[in-house]
């Protein structure tokens, strides 16, 4: 058996070079898309951490509201009872 003709070898080399260029362009696009996804993921992580901090702050500041409502209710009840009694 003999090897391929020189023209066939040149054609194969040319097609391989075109394929290489196509693959490099495809990998560059995939790399760009992956970099964008990583950037968006990082932004989402930062937003989630910020929301967690804000939610924790809201939860810490919320507990006095229930206590304050209970105290106001008791004061209102005491004033109502005091006003309802004939001798004040």
Phi, psi and omega in degrees: 000146179250160180287173180293156179293152181302325179293321178293321179295321178293320179295319179294317179297320179295317178294321177296321178294319177297318179297319178299315179298319179296318179295318179298318179296318179296316178295324178296318178295318179295318178299318178296317179294320179294320178297320178295319179295321178295318179298316179294322178296318177298318178297318179296320178297318179294318178296319179296318178296320178296317179295322177298316179297316181294320179294318177299319179296318178296319180294323178292323183274353183279328188299326180294336182296318179293319178294318179296319178296320179294318179295316179297319178298316179295319178295318178297317178298316179297317178295321179295315178296319181297319179288332181284337179284141185291330184255103172236000000 
